[in-house]
Amino acid sequence: MPAKIKYGLVDGLKEKLGRTKAVFVGEYRGMTVAQSTALRHKVREAGGELKVAKNTLFKIAMKEAGLEALPDNMMKGPNIFALCYDDPVNVAKVLKEYANDKTQKAFILKGGLLERQQLDLAQLMALADLPSKDVMRGQVVRTIAAPLSGLVNVLAGTMRNFVTCLAQIRDKKEEGTAA
């Protein structure tokens, strides 16, 4: 490959790495075109992008983008790199699901980089098990709102008891006048 093309590839990767929140690495040895196309589509829907690049060119692009280099054991073999532009959890879920799919044995997830922090395979799997950002926001809002709804129920209960008491007094007076 001529040097001019390599410089262009590195510049393109560097630009993409500058926008990414996370980079996940997987080995794609033996994947069919249909399998890689399906995986690319799922990753794109999750807010990421899959790139195939030579490991040395990807290392150079990471260095030029100011990112920490991935360990050598991750950078061996034919790798595919998942770049996450949106929520890294969604992309991690897609990759984990695909790697654990029993119908394929070609894609092997290795690890990655999350906001300048290296992740091994176990940490990447733990990240994939987290709920999405929207679900976590909902949980936080529900946790904050729980005491307020409890207060509203207590205050409403007092008013409800007062109205019930008045209704019972009215019923007794009506019984006394009817008898």
C-alpha positions in Angstrom: 0.0 0.0 0.0 1.5 3.4 -1.0 2.5 5.7 1.8 0.1 8.4 0.6 -2.9 6.1 1.0 -1.7 5.1 4.5 -1.4 8.7 5.6 -5.0 9.2 4.3 -6.2 6.2 6.2 -4.5 7.3 9.4 -6.0 10.8 9.1 -9.5 9.4 8.6 -9.1 7.1 11.6 -7.7 10.0 13.7 -10.7 12.2 12.9 -13.1 9.4 13.9 -11.2 8.6 17.0 -11.4 12.3 18.0 -15.2 12.0 18.1 -15.5 8.6 19.7 -16.4 7.9 23.3 -15.2 4.3 23.3 -13.4 1.9 21.1 -14.1 -1.9 21.3 -11.9 -4.5 19.6 -13.0 -7.9 18.2 -11.4 -10.5 16.0 -13.4 -11.2 12.9 -11.4 -14.1 11.5 -13.7 -16.3 9.4 -16.7 -14.0 9.3 -18.8 -14.1 6.1 -19.7 -10.9 4.3 -23.4 -11.4 5.4 -22.3 -11.7 9.0 -20.1 -8.6 9.0 -22.8 -6.6 7.2 -25.4 -7.7 9.8 -23.1 -6.7 12.6 -22.3 -3.4 11.0 -26.0 -2.6 10.7 -26.7 -3.5 14.4 -23.7 -1.4 15.6 -24.8 1.6 13.4 -28.3 1.4 14.9 -26.7 1.4 18.4 -24.8 4.7 17.6 -21.5 3.3 16.6 -19.5 2.4 13.5 -17.3 -0.7 12.7 -14.0 -0.1 11.0 -11.5 -2.7 9.7 -8.0 -1.3 9.7 -4.5 -2.7 9.9 -3.4 -2.9 13.6 -0.3 -0.7 13.0 -2.3 2.0 11.3 -4.9 2.0 14.0 -2.2 2.2 16.7 -0.7 5.2 14.9 -4.1 6.9 14.6 -4.8 6.3 18.3 -1.5 7.9 19.2 -2.1 10.9 17.0 -5.6 11.3 18.4 -4.1 11.4 21.9 -5.5 8.1 23.1 -3.7 5.4 25.1 -2.5 2.5 23.0 -4.4 -0.8 23.4 -2.4 -3.7 24.8 -0.5 -5.9 22.3 -2.6 -9.0 23.0 -5.7 -7.1 21.7 -3.9 -5.9 18.6 -3.1 -9.3 17.2 -5.0 -10.9 14.4 -7.5 -9.5 12.0 -9.3 -7.0 14.1 -12.5 -5.0 13.7 -12.8 -1.8 15.7 -16.2 -0.6 17.0 -16.2 3.2 17.4 -18.9 4.5 19.7 -20.2 8.0 19.0 -23.3 7.9 21.2 -23.9 5.6 24.3 -21.1 3.1 24.6 -23.3 0.7 26.6 -25.6 0.2 23.6 -22.7 -0.7 21.3 -21.2 -3.0 24.0 -24.6 -4.8 24.3 -24.8 -5.4 20.5 -21.2 -6.7 20.4 -21.7 -9.0 23.5 -24.9 -10.3 22.0 -23.2 -11.1 18.7 -20.1 -12.6 20.3 -22.3 -14.9 22.5 -24.5 -15.9 19.6 -24.2 -19.7 19.3 -24.8 -19.7 15.5 -21.5 -17.9 14.8 -18.0 -18.7 16.0 -16.0 -16.2 13.9 -16.4 -13.1 16.0 -14.4 -12.9 19.2 -14.6 -9.9 21.5 -11.3 -8.8 23.1 -11.8 -5.6 25.1 -11.4 -1.9 24.4 -11.0 1.6 25.6 -13.8 3.7 27.3 -13.0 7.4 27.6 -9.2 6.8 27.9 -9.7 3.9 30.3 -8.6 0.4 29.1 -11.2 -2.3 29.4 -10.4 -6.0 29.4 -13.0 -8.5 28.3 -14.6 -8.9 31.7 -15.0 -5.2 32.1 -16.5 -4.9 28.6 -19.0 -7.6 29.5 -19.9 -5.8 32.7 -20.4 -2.6 30.7 -22.7 -4.4 28.4 -24.8 -5.6 31.3 -25.5 -2.1 32.5 -28.9 -0.6 31.6 -28.9 2.1 28.9 -28.5 5.8 29.7 -32.2 6.4 29.3 -33.2 3.6 31.7 -30.6 4.8 34.2 -32.1 8.3 34.0 -35.5 6.9 34.6 -34.3 5.0 37.6 -32.7 8.2 39.1 -35.9 10.2 38.5 -38.0 7.4 40.1 -35.7 7.4 43.1 -35.9 11.1 43.5 -39.6 11.2 43.0 -40.4 8.3 45.5 -40.2 10.4 48.7 -42.3 13.1 47.0 -45.0 10.7 46.0 -44.9 9.2 49.5 -45.5 12.7 50.9 -48.4 13.3 48.6 -49.9 9.9 49.6 -49.6 10.8 53.3 -51.2 14.2 52.8 -53.9 12.8 50.6 -54.6 10.1 53.2 -55.2 12.7 55.9 -57.7 14.5 53.7 -59.3 11.1 52.7 -59.7 10.1 56.3 -61.2 13.6 57.2 -63.7 13.3 54.4 -64.6 9.7 55.4 -65.1 10.9 59.0 -67.4 13.7 57.8 -69.4 11.2 55.7 -69.8 8.9 58.7 -71.0 11.8 60.8 -73.5 12.8 58.1 -74.8 9.2 57.8 -75.3 8.9 61.6 -77.3 12.2 61.6 -79.4 11.0 58.7 -80.0 7.7 60.6 -81.0 9.7 63.7 -83.5 11.9 61.8 -84.9 9.0 59.8 -85.7 6.9 63.0 
